[in-house]
Amino acid sequence: MYRYDSYDQSIVDARVEEFRDQTQRRLAGQLTEDQFKPLRLMNGLYLQLHAYMLRVAIPYGTLSARQMRKLGEIAAKYDRGYGHFTTRQNLQYNWIKLADAPDILAELATVEMHAIQTSGNCIRNISSDQYAGVSADEVADPRPWAELLRQWSTFHPEFTYLPRKFKIAVIASEEDRSAMRLHDIGLKLVSRDGRIGAEVYAGGGMGRTPMVAPLIRDFVPEDEIVSYLEACLRVYNRYGRRDNKYKARIKILVHELGVEEYRRQVEEEFAHMRTLGLNPPTEELDRIRAYFAGPAYETGLGDSIDRSDPAFALWVDRQVAAHKQPGYAIVNISLKPRGGIPGDASAEQIALVADLAERYSLDELRVTHAQNLVLPHVKKADLHAIWQKLDEAGLAEANLDLITDIIACPGLDYCSLANARSIPLAQKLSERFAAADRQKELGELKVKISGCINACGHHHAGHIGVLGVDRKGVENFQLSLGGSGAEDASVGQITGPGFSEDGVVDAIEKVTNLYLEQREEGERFLDTYRRLGMRPFKEAIYG
């Protein structure tokens, strides 16, 4: 895990004191809200419907137990006793007092955390695979590259004021667990002729114009990745729309220029970048890579798991993933209990997971883009003890990638941009499909809910997606089918007219019933939808 050096720490400490002064001037009336807004946004502080929201960066979703414990302490001390894990592998506090914000940032700085570039038209938190470093199918641990890009992009003078916010994901497996192709830029590390490099995808994104990123270059050597990304961003920064925020994302530029023309301009810029010698020395990547060296695993461990307890066996089958090290497993912790709020964890639950990471997972845990948590280094012999502790805390739901493992944004309960409430709908769906047998029968089925067109709930990428809209002052919910954020990335199609909150729950039940009637052997919901097309589902919904 990466540790701050003196330079990192001095940057974060200086930013805390700068923001403390800005906040004091705002509270004293020396700054107007219009003057203060860009300053607070540069520190991840939003003004939402009822209070300030602070978004804390969790680079590539990796945390130590000490950092996790601090997040729980802040939730208890400054919020209403919980935090909300987001689809960018970050954490949000939804009930922050402005006067407390500098103190929160100061406390975060004591555990090498901050909220820098979690907002604004800059390069946001670099996201990655929650199984990075422990998955047997990756060509390399992607986190050193993610960390290198985090350092490169922090306060980058050329890219601090981009046409619009910019999101980058780095993966290294054939299986995409990070929705890489729905980012502004996605990097997939690959091996070619014994060399590590990256496939580069550019122009993905959600929002009001969802697009899957096309492949821009099939191989960039690892020592030139930074220069190539500089070239991609320079072309975007030069031509991206600043006159219309709805057309300002790189996806619009790539679409309007055309993939070939965008690629040509990037290659031209890349040739120039190569003459400038801006790539970091290989020693720097080696220095960072050393922080992510594999931990000291025990050897000679057994692989057997006692499954005599049916509830434990169900949890193992659903929540435990294969680890590359014999005798170890990856534990997925669901933040989607029956009737719960997706992504929310209480201060006590956060503290418990920190304790479990410290005791059972070599002091490390991860946040997933699907708003769950992961213990990446668990001995199989410890699985039952962990399950018992999670069960006592209400964190042992066995629903990973099932219909109740719902992604949802905070929606109109908190967000000033939202048109509809996401949380109550997620809770109703969780209750409607709560039966374990029904969830197992339906199999992999990813439901994603957004409260507005900004798509923070990734509804475009849901096998079943729901978008909340305003219809003459009444909440209305559009249903879409066929989206995917995985390696088979696709954008869902709207079924037709929208529904009330209860109506969309009924519509989803009709969709799942048709799937069960029509599926062929081994088909997921997404496979059946792609085979049959929209028409039969539309007929089942609307009659």
Stockholm file with secondary structure:
# STOCKHOLM 1.0

chainA/1-543         MYRYDSYDQSIVDARVEEFRDQTQRRLAGQLTEDQFKPLRLMNGLYLQLHAYMLRVAIPYGTLSARQMRKLGEIAAKYDRGYGHFTTRQNLQYNWIKLADAPDILAELATVEMHAIQTSGNCIRNISSDQYAGVSADEVADPRPWAELLRQWSTFHPEFTYLPRKFKIAVIASEEDRSAMRLHDIGLKLVSRDGRIGAEVYAGGGMGRTPMVAPLIRDFVPEDEIVSYLEACLRVYNRYGRRDNKYKARIKILVHELGVEEYRRQVEEEFAHMRTLGLNPPTEELDRIRAYFAGPAYETGLGDSIDRSDPAFALWVDRQVAAHKQPGYAIVNISLKPRGGIPGDASAEQIALVADLAERYSLDELRVTHAQNLVLPHVKKADLHAIWQKLDEAGLAEANLDLITDIIACPGLDYCSLANARSIPLAQKLSERFAAADRQKELGELKVKISGCINACGHHHAGHIGVLGVDRKGVENFQLSLGGSGAEDASVGQITGPGFSEDGVVDAIEKVTNLYLEQREEGERFLDTYRRLGMRPFKEAIYG
#=GR chainA/1-543 SS CCCCCHHHHHHHHHHHHHHHHHHHHHHTTSSCHHHHHHHHHTTTEEECSSSEEEEECCGGGEEEHHHHHHHHHHHHHHSSSEEEECTTSCEEEEEECGGGHHHHHHHHHTTTCCCTTSSSSSBCCCEECTTTTTCTTBSSCSHHHHHHHHHHHTTCTTSSSCSSCBCEEEECBSSCSSCGGGSSEEEEEEEETTEEEEEEEESCBCTTSCBCCCEEEEEEEGGGHHHHHHHHHHHHHHHSCSSCGGGCSHHHHHHHHCHHHHHHHHHHHHHHHHTTTCSCCHHHHHHHHHHTCCCCCCSSCCCCCCCCSHHHHHHHHHHEEECSSTTEEEEEECSCCTTCCTTEEEHHHHHHHHHHHHHHSTTEEEECTTSCEEEEEEEGGGHHHHHHHHHHTTCCCCCTTSTTSCEECCGGGTCTTCSSCSHHHHHHHHHHTCCHHHHHHHCSCCEEEESSTTCTTCGGGCSEEEEEEEETTEEEEEEEECCBCSTTCBCCEECSSCBCHHHHHHHHHHHHHHHHHHCCTTCCHHHHHHHHCHHHHHHHHHC
#=GC SS_cons         CCCCCHHHHHHHHHHHHHHHHHHHHHHTTSSCHHHHHHHHHTTTEEECSSSEEEEECCGGGEEEHHHHHHHHHHHHHHSSSEEEECTTSCEEEEEECGGGHHHHHHHHHTTTCCCTTSSSSSBCCCEECTTTTTCTTBSSCSHHHHHHHHHHHTTCTTSSSCSSCBCEEEECBSSCSSCGGGSSEEEEEEEETTEEEEEEEESCBCTTSCBCCCEEEEEEEGGGHHHHHHHHHHHHHHHSCSSCGGGCSHHHHHHHHCHHHHHHHHHHHHHHHHTTTCSCCHHHHHHHHHHTCCCCCCSSCCCCCCCCSHHHHHHHHHHEEECSSTTEEEEEECSCCTTCCTTEEEHHHHHHHHHHHHHHSTTEEEECTTSCEEEEEEEGGGHHHHHHHHHHTTCCCCCTTSTTSCEECCGGGTCTTCSSCSHHHHHHHHHHTCCHHHHHHHCSCCEEEESSTTCTTCGGGCSEEEEEEEETTEEEEEEEECCBCSTTCBCCEECSSCBCHHHHHHHHHHHHHHHHHHCCTTCCHHHHHHHHCHHHHHHHHHC
//
